[in-house]
């Protein structure tokens, strides 16, 4: 039984409830304050009054218009039924007050007023979310799914940097997008409208919901794509969201994490530039490791089992980030020495070494080089960020997502490549990637994930599967967050494929099914 099916059952139970039952127990009904359940009149003032009463607020079945900025939800909200209550604003018929499919109140969706445009230095103020519960799941999984987490929307740091502000306020996907723009690709897409709203990406409550849902649906953890974490505790810093994730997000502790390590590559650079970059890479790596893997406060590190030992996993976008900069465009001695030095630091912190998954392997880190590193406790694997195992022919522009799945070429035996899947690869402007693979759906993603799991089960591969993406809303499309078109579909796909229901121990879903 999927989470959606359980939600239907819960709604069936909730339909037996009524206004009198709740008001007798101290709740206030919005209709008692004049809210119009027919949706013909604006109920903003009535709803605001009900929420200011300091009591649980009850919504009888009906359709209500709410155009306010915020609501006090600290005393709780109850819908008579999830499918019988719709609270929306004048912008669209999509709900602005939402529950998740476990019945948890999520709150008033952030950014629902859509007030700013791409050039406005205006903060997102509308919406207020309720903190999620702490995930209590304890699954037996068929494989470990680690999802790439790149966060570039709603971060306040964008307001303090030069350039277009649409990545902050989500103007690229407003309901009016395309109508007020000369850019043909700027148009509204419901599957790119998060369930949390056009959210503030550095808000700890937003991050907590994201982590809660990932854990609830069987996702092992995230590979965090950030910078060098310099001044990450400063709200004006681009990596501030990572500080929030590690230090202010309760459900992050229910996940495992790996860091995408920083690096810079300059194809043409003089010796002075190379030396400066070399120093910057060394400094950034050591800072990231000290703040995360080596911190006593952040022990939820993702590890890979190699010969019975648990090796922390790091991710790197480009092999050239290391080989070209550390070795001045020739040789690998500098790179080998650096990685051996990093491994020693891991051993000093109680680990046997580390595993490095690299997205772009250019050939300089040969098999002999890898064997040399293994003597230092370093294991290198080939990884991916976007399309992964799709054949070159099936990755051509215009190929539908469904055909890309058919073109996925997993080898019979593990060849050093970590299994990889992706929720979508269809770019919406103004993002420059221009990927063109339409037709992604949760059902097709589930098919792709099943192929990857079977590969890890049968090929001798590590149990690790990487996934694109958590929140690349513009570049790739919907990720492993619920959205206004697909609901919890992509998360349901993870649960359906990953969770071994015959071996799950304390499983919140199983307990609900028994009831």
Secondary structure, 3 states (H helix, E strand, C coil): CCHHHHHHHHHHHHCCCCHHHHHCCCCEEHHHHCCCCEEEEECHHHHHHHHCCCCCEEECCEEEECCCCCCCCCCCEEECCCCCEEEECCCCCCCCEEECCCCCEEEECECCCCCCCCCCCCCCCCCEECCCCCCCCCCCECCEEEEEEECCCCCHHHHHCCCCCHHHHCHHHCCCCCCCCCCCCCCCCHHHCECCECCCCCCHHHHHHHHHHHHHCCCCEEEEECCCCCCCCCCCCCCHHHHHHHHHCHHHHHCEEEEECCCCCCCCCCHHHHHHHHHHHHHHHHHHHHHCCCCCCCCCECEEEECCEEEEEEEEEECHHHHHHHHCCCCCHHHHHHHHHHHHHHHHCCCCCEEEEEEECCCCCCHHHHHHHHCCCEEEEECCCCCCCECCCCCCCCCCHHHHHHCECCCCCCCCECEEEECCEECCCCCCCCCEECCCCHHHHHHHHHHHHHHHHHCCCCCEEEEECCCCCCCCCCCCCCECCCECHHHHHHHHHHECCCCCCCCHHHHHHHC
